[in-house]
Amino acid sequence: MNITKAQNLACPIDGKKLKQTDKQYVCENGHTFDIARQGYVNLLPVQHKRSKQPGDSKAMVLARTDFLNAGYYQAVAEKLTEMVSAQIINDNSINHNEHCILDAGCGEGYYFDFIFNALKNETGVGKLSFIGLDISKDAVIQAAKRNKQISWVVGTNRQPPVEEKSVDIILCLFGFISFDGFYKTVKPGGKIIIVDPGAEHLKELREIIYPEIKKPDQQRSLQTENTGFSLVHSEKLQFKVNIANKTQINNLLLMTPHFYRASKAGREVACNLQQLDLTIDVVFSVLEKS
C-alpha cells in the first residue's frame, strides 16, 4: 500500500477544504490552524466544546497507553485489522485504489497504529490515508508520538473536520457514535466498523467494584433505523487474559468509565488486587451507508 497524508481535512468553522503549509492548515476564507510541534492539528473550535477540557484526562490516557502497550487487547487489534483489510480488498467502488480511514475516537492511537503497520506491508498500488480524531487533546498528543504518518486531529465526532463524503471507513471503538456526523463524512457505500463491549466484558472486574452487575448495552450499534446506515455484518470475539500486575490492574480501572462509576469500597478492593483473570468480550459490527 502507498501510505499518503490525508488531503481531505476541512475547516471546522465553514467546512472549506484545508490546505497544509509548513506549519499551518489554511482554508480559502483565511481561517488558520497551527500544526503543533508534536505533529497534530487542533480543529476543535471553542464553540464546539461542551467543557473546558473535553474527553479523557491525561491520567486516563497514560493509563490506557501503558495497559494497551502490554498487549492484553492485541487480539482485538488483530481482528479489527482483519476486518478493515477485508473491506478494502472487497471494495468495488470507482475509487477502489484510494481509501481514507478515519478513527473517530482514536484515543492514544494504539489500535490505529496497529492497523497502519499491518496495512502498510500489504501488496498493492492503492493509496491509503489515515486520520485519527479525538476530542481529548491529551489523547491526540499521545497518539502523535506513536506514528508521524497518520494525520492526528483534535476534533469532535459530531462534526468531523473532514470534507463531506471523503472517507471510506470510519472506526469507532468503545466511543461516541454520531450517525449524523458520520453520514456526512462517509462516501456512499462506505462503512462504519463499531466495536462495543459484549455482555461478559470485564465481568470479573465489574463483580468486584459494583454491588450489582448490569449488562452493557449491546443494542447501541444495532439501532440503525433512520440513520442512513444498515447492519451488514456482526461478530463476537471473546477471550481470557491474566493480569498478574497490580499496576496494570489499576491502569485498567483508571482507563475505563468504571473508575468513576464504582463505589469507593469497590475501587479500593480492585486497586489492591495482585492478579486478575479477566474476560474480554467485544462485538464487532459493520454498517454500510445506504
Phi, psi and omega per residue, in radians:
M1 nan 2.503 3.080
N2 -1.679 1.830 -3.102
I3 -1.423 2.207 3.130
T4 -2.190 2.732 3.036
K5 -1.224 2.558 -3.136
A6 -1.104 2.359 3.127
Q7 -1.968 0.168 -3.003
N8 -2.066 0.382 3.030
L9 -1.192 2.545 -3.091
A10 -2.238 2.648 3.117
C11 -1.115 2.232 -3.132
P12 -1.276 -0.166 -3.121
I13 -1.591 -0.810 -3.087
D14 -2.170 -0.018 3.089
G15 1.375 0.040 -3.121
K16 -1.283 2.664 -3.138
K17 -1.050 2.397 3.078
L18 -1.681 2.386 3.062
K19 -1.976 2.408 -3.083
Q20 -1.597 2.301 2.930
T21 -1.807 -2.881 -3.136
D22 -1.094 -0.697 -3.012
K23 -2.249 0.103 -3.072
Q24 -2.559 2.819 2.857
Y25 -1.918 2.377 -3.067
V26 -2.338 2.414 3.042
C27 -1.802 2.974 -3.044
E28 -1.159 -0.317 3.111
N29 -1.611 0.112 3.022
G30 1.572 0.088 3.074
H31 -1.294 2.271 -3.078
T32 -2.099 2.558 -3.131
F33 -2.412 2.070 -3.069
D34 -1.251 2.511 3.008
I35 -1.532 2.097 -3.106
A36 -1.155 2.788 -3.110
R37 -1.088 -0.421 3.098
Q38 -1.359 -0.223 3.065
G39 1.880 -0.062 3.135
Y40 -1.687 2.955 3.065
V41 -2.215 2.409 3.132
N42 -1.639 1.907 3.127
L43 -2.016 0.687 3.112
L44 -2.038 1.620 3.123
P45 -1.115 2.725 -3.132
V46 -0.963 -0.667 -3.088
Q47 -1.204 -0.237 3.096
H48 -1.661 -0.059 3.136
K49 -1.524 2.513 3.050
R50 -1.885 -0.021 3.027
S51 -2.712 2.960 -3.083
K52 -1.141 -0.725 3.120
Q53 -2.269 1.420 -3.064
P54 -1.249 2.763 3.076
G55 1.499 -2.986 -3.073
D56 -1.140 2.527 3.108
S57 -1.349 2.924 3.125
K58 -1.062 -0.666 3.129
A59 -1.109 -0.753 3.102
M60 -1.114 -0.728 -3.117
V61 -1.113 -0.791 -3.120
L62 -1.174 -0.658 3.099
A63 -1.112 -0.774 -3.141
R64 -1.160 -0.691 3.111
T65 -1.033 -0.848 -3.115
D66 -1.109 -0.741 -3.101
F67 -1.185 -0.850 -3.107
L68 -1.171 -0.631 3.117
N69 -1.097 -0.379 3.129
A70 -1.333 -0.176 3.013
G71 1.585 0.137 -3.092
Y72 -1.102 -0.541 -3.103
Y73 -1.861 0.337 -3.078
Q74 -1.045 -0.605 3.131
A75 -1.077 -0.582 3.081
V76 -1.167 -0.766 3.122
A77 -1.096 -0.687 -3.138
E78 -1.164 -0.768 3.114
K79 -1.132 -0.726 3.117
L80 -1.091 -0.742 3.103
T81 -1.069 -0.734 3.106
E82 -1.038 -0.737 -3.112
M83 -1.236 -0.705 3.107
V84 -1.114 -0.790 -3.139
S85 -1.047 -0.732 3.138
A86 -1.103 -0.672 3.140
Q87 -1.145 -0.685 -3.141
I88 -1.205 -0.797 -3.114
I89 -1.110 -0.653 -3.080
N90 -1.574 0.097 -3.128
D91 -1.294 2.083 3.137
N92 -1.877 0.306 -3.110
S93 -1.255 2.952 -3.082
I94 -1.121 -0.513 -3.123
N95 -1.823 0.681 -3.016
H96 -1.184 -0.156 3.092
N97 -1.617 -0.038 3.093
E98 -2.285 2.178 -3.120
H99 -2.327 2.469 3.021
C100 -2.109 2.242 3.116
I101 -1.976 2.271 3.128
L102 -2.007 2.131 3.027
D103 -1.666 1.780 -3.054
A104 -1.561 1.697 -3.008
G105 1.758 0.873 -2.988
C106 -1.235 -0.271 -3.102
G107 1.020 -2.420 -3.113
E108 -1.432 0.051 2.954
G109 1.595 0.126 -3.076
Y110 -1.009 -0.933 -3.057
Y111 -1.181 -0.735 -3.084
F112 -1.172 -0.690 3.097
D113 -1.144 -0.666 3.098
F114 -1.068 -0.815 3.130
I115 -1.103 -0.779 3.135
F116 -0.955 -0.875 -3.069
N117 -1.185 -0.472 3.077
A118 -1.341 -0.760 -3.054
L119 -1.319 -0.491 -3.087
K120 -1.136 -0.364 -3.122
N121 -1.672 -0.036 3.110
E122 -1.290 2.526 3.129
T123 -1.267 2.736 -3.138
G124 2.310 2.796 -3.095
V125 -1.882 0.112 -3.108
G126 -1.195 2.710 3.090
K127 -1.671 2.457 -3.083
L128 -2.427 2.237 3.086
S129 -2.152 2.639 -3.061
F130 -2.190 2.297 3.035
I131 -2.176 2.083 3.066
G132 -1.779 2.111 -3.038
L133 -2.112 2.297 3.042
D134 -2.648 2.596 -3.127
I135 -1.403 -0.287 3.134
S136 -1.548 2.054 3.101
K137 -1.107 -0.682 3.131
D138 -1.090 -0.657 3.118
A139 -1.161 -0.766 -3.103
V140 -1.178 -0.651 3.073
I141 -1.038 -0.756 3.124
Q142 -1.172 -0.706 3.139
A143 -1.097 -0.678 -3.106
A144 -1.118 -0.355 3.103
K145 -1.321 -0.374 -3.073
R146 -1.374 -0.681 -2.920
N147 -2.708 2.075 -3.104
K148 -1.508 -0.138 -3.125
Q149 -1.598 -0.195 3.066
I150 -1.560 2.467 3.085
S151 -1.490 1.843 -3.108
W152 -1.655 2.319 -2.999
V153 -2.397 2.330 2.927
V154 -1.496 2.142 -3.110
G155 -3.032 -3.098 -3.044
T156 -2.023 2.497 3.075
N157 -1.165 -0.405 3.132
R158 -1.150 -0.600 3.119
Q159 -2.431 1.302 -3.111
P160 -1.010 2.254 -3.079
P161 -1.405 1.067 3.067
V162 -2.327 2.788 3.137
E163 -1.111 2.584 -3.139
E164 -1.110 2.472 3.091
K165 0.941 0.766 -3.090
S166 -2.090 0.008 -3.067
V167 -2.024 2.369 -3.137
D168 -1.526 -0.738 -3.088
I169 -2.354 2.246 3.016
I170 -1.912 2.287 3.036
L171 -1.811 2.434 3.083
C172 -2.474 1.747 -3.058
L173 -1.812 1.997 3.082
F174 0.907 0.553 -3.000
G175 -2.142 -2.977 -3.109
F176 -1.484 2.128 3.138
I177 -1.670 2.220 3.034
S178 -2.092 1.659 -3.102
F179 -1.086 -0.603 3.114
D180 -1.120 -0.848 3.137
G181 -1.129 -0.700 -3.134
F182 -1.208 -0.645 -3.112
Y183 -1.099 -0.709 3.135
K184 -1.185 -0.501 -2.994
T185 -1.506 -0.679 -2.987
V186 -1.472 2.610 3.127
K187 -1.243 2.765 3.000
P188 -0.983 2.285 -3.093
G189 1.424 -0.034 3.123
G190 -1.240 2.972 -3.006
K191 -2.141 2.646 2.883
I192 -2.022 2.281 3.015
I193 -1.932 2.007 -3.066
I194 -1.875 2.371 3.046
V195 -2.059 2.084 -3.114
D196 -2.132 2.706 3.039
P197 -1.210 2.429 3.031
G198 -1.478 3.134 -3.050
A199 -1.123 -0.523 -3.081
E200 -1.691 0.049 -3.020
H201 -1.073 2.164 3.109
L202 0.983 0.555 -3.020
K203 -1.085 -0.622 -3.124
E204 -1.142 -0.672 3.091
L205 -1.203 -0.750 -3.124
R206 -1.131 -0.576 3.105
E207 -1.156 -0.448 -3.136
I208 -1.450 -0.715 -2.962
I209 -1.651 -0.221 -3.133
Y210 -2.070 2.462 3.061
P211 -1.214 -0.458 3.118
E212 -2.438 2.353 -3.060
I213 -1.608 2.253 3.032
K214 -1.928 2.368 3.120
K215 -1.284 2.476 3.098
P216 -1.068 2.720 3.094
D217 -1.327 1.754 -3.106
Q218 -1.490 -0.080 -3.044
Q219 -1.615 -0.129 -3.036
R220 -0.967 -0.876 -3.039
S221 -1.301 -0.167 -3.100
L222 -1.722 -0.177 -3.112
Q223 -1.515 1.418 -3.005
T224 -1.911 0.098 3.134
E225 -1.045 2.341 3.088
N226 1.104 0.409 3.099
T227 -1.786 -0.284 -3.047
G228 1.562 0.046 3.119
F229 -2.158 2.663 3.067
S230 -2.278 2.543 3.140
L231 -1.330 2.190 -3.132
V232 -1.988 -0.307 -3.128
H233 -2.836 2.518 3.071
S234 -2.577 2.406 3.050
E235 -2.623 2.791 -3.034
K236 -1.986 2.568 3.043
L237 -2.284 2.171 3.130
Q238 -2.379 2.335 3.101
F239 -2.726 2.957 -3.122
K240 -1.960 2.555 2.995
V241 -2.319 2.664 3.037
N242 -1.964 2.148 3.111
I243 -1.852 1.738 -3.095
A244 -1.768 0.911 -3.043
N245 -2.713 2.015 -3.088
K246 -1.059 -0.688 -3.137
T247 -1.089 -0.745 -3.122
Q248 -1.228 -0.552 3.038
I249 -1.120 -0.743 3.082
N250 -1.114 -0.693 3.083
N251 -1.060 -0.779 3.135
L252 -1.018 -0.797 -3.128
L253 -1.139 -0.758 -3.075
L254 -1.211 -0.531 -3.043
M255 -1.414 -0.120 -3.107
T256 -1.959 2.835 3.051
P257 -1.118 -0.265 -3.123
H258 -1.073 -0.478 -3.116
F259 -1.040 -0.672 -3.086
Y260 -1.554 -0.361 -3.118
R261 -1.559 -0.431 -3.062
A262 -1.238 2.735 3.043
S263 -1.260 2.773 3.126
K264 -1.050 -0.732 3.138
A265 -1.124 -0.710 3.132
G266 -1.114 -0.723 3.110
R267 -1.096 -0.732 -3.125
E268 -1.094 -0.736 3.113
V269 -1.094 -0.821 -3.105
A270 -1.099 -0.722 -3.078
C271 -1.215 -0.281 3.133
N272 -1.730 0.016 3.108
L273 -1.190 2.487 3.089
Q274 -1.686 -0.391 3.097
Q275 -2.743 2.735 -3.090
L276 -2.662 2.171 2.977
D277 -1.515 2.205 -2.924
L278 -2.270 2.420 3.043
T279 -1.625 2.196 3.005
I280 -1.812 2.099 -3.062
D281 -2.378 1.918 -3.096
V282 -2.274 2.689 3.115
V283 -2.058 2.211 3.089
F284 -1.779 2.222 3.123
S285 -2.191 2.290 3.091
V286 -1.897 2.110 3.131
L287 -1.953 2.522 3.141
E288 -2.058 2.409 3.100
K289 -1.287 2.291 -3.094
S290 -1.178 nan nan
